[in-house]
Amino acid sequence: MGFFAWIFVGLIAGWIAEQIAGREHGLITNLVVGVIGALIGGFLFGSLLGFRYDEGFNFATIASATGGAVILLWIVGAMRARNSMS
């Protein structure tokens, strides 16, 4: 995928993850969460679970990036809750 495709997938995945997690972020945060989520999702779904899909802009890339972004938001939320308890 090209640079602009990564940004577009990151924005979409970050926004969807924000809606799923029930959070309120800005455009830049959605982009960062989505791109990092794409890395996490690509690793989890591709390497660990063995799913193979064509690279490029398609449903599978958005779904894996969104899954990774939701996981990222869950981890960040758990760490914040843990820090607020201490």
QUIKACOR-V724076 format. One record per residue. N is the residue number from 1. SS is DSSP state (~ for helix, > for strand, _ for the rest). PSI is psi in whole degrees, -180 to 180 (none if undefined). NEAR is the number of other C-alpha atoms within 12 Angstrom. Layout:
BEGIN
N_SS_PSI_NEAR + N_SS_PSI_NEAR
END
This chain:
BEGIN
1___147_16 + 2___172_11 + 3_~_-47_12 + 4_~_-30_14 + 5_~_-40_22 + 6_~_-42_28 + 7_~_-44_27 + 8_~_-46_28 + 9_~_-40_38 + 10_~_-43_41 + 11_~_-46_32 + 12_~_-49_36 + 13_~_-41_46 + 14_~_-41_44 + 15_~_-44_35 + 16_~_-44_31 + 17_~_-38_39 + 18_~_-42_33 + 19_~_-42_18 + 20_~_-43_18 + 21_~_-10_23 + 22___39_15 + 23___170_19 + 24___106_17 + 25___170_21 + 26___180_15 + 27_~_-45_19 + 28_~_-42_18 + 29_~_-41_24 + 30_~_-40_34 + 31_~_-48_31 + 32_~_-46_31 + 33_~_-41_39 + 34_~_-42_44 + 35_~_-44_38 + 36_~_-39_32 + 37_~_-36_43 + 38_~_-39_42 + 39_~_-46_29 + 40_~_-49_30 + 41_~_-41_33 + 42_~_-40_31 + 43_~_-49_21 + 44_~_-51_23 + 45_~_-33_25 + 46_~_-54_22 + 47_~_-50_14 + 48_~_-41_12 + 49___-11_12 + 50___9_12 + 51___136_16 + 52___133_16 + 53___158_18 + 54___139_13 + 55___153_17 + 56___-175_17 + 57___104_25 + 58___-179_18 + 59_~_-39_16 + 60_~_-39_23 + 61_~_-39_36 + 62_~_-41_36 + 63_~_-44_29 + 64_~_-38_39 + 65_~_-40_44 + 66_~_-44_41 + 67_~_-44_37 + 68_~_-38_35 + 69_~_-38_42 + 70_~_-42_34 + 71_~_-43_29 + 72_~_-46_30 + 73_~_-35_35 + 74_~_-44_22 + 75_~_-45_18 + 76_~_-43_17 + 77_~_-40_17 + 78_~_-39_14 + 79_~_-38_14 + 80_~_-41_13 + 81_~_-38_12 + 82_~_-41_11 + 83_~_-33_10 + 84_~_-21_9 + 85_~_-23_8 + 86___none_7
END
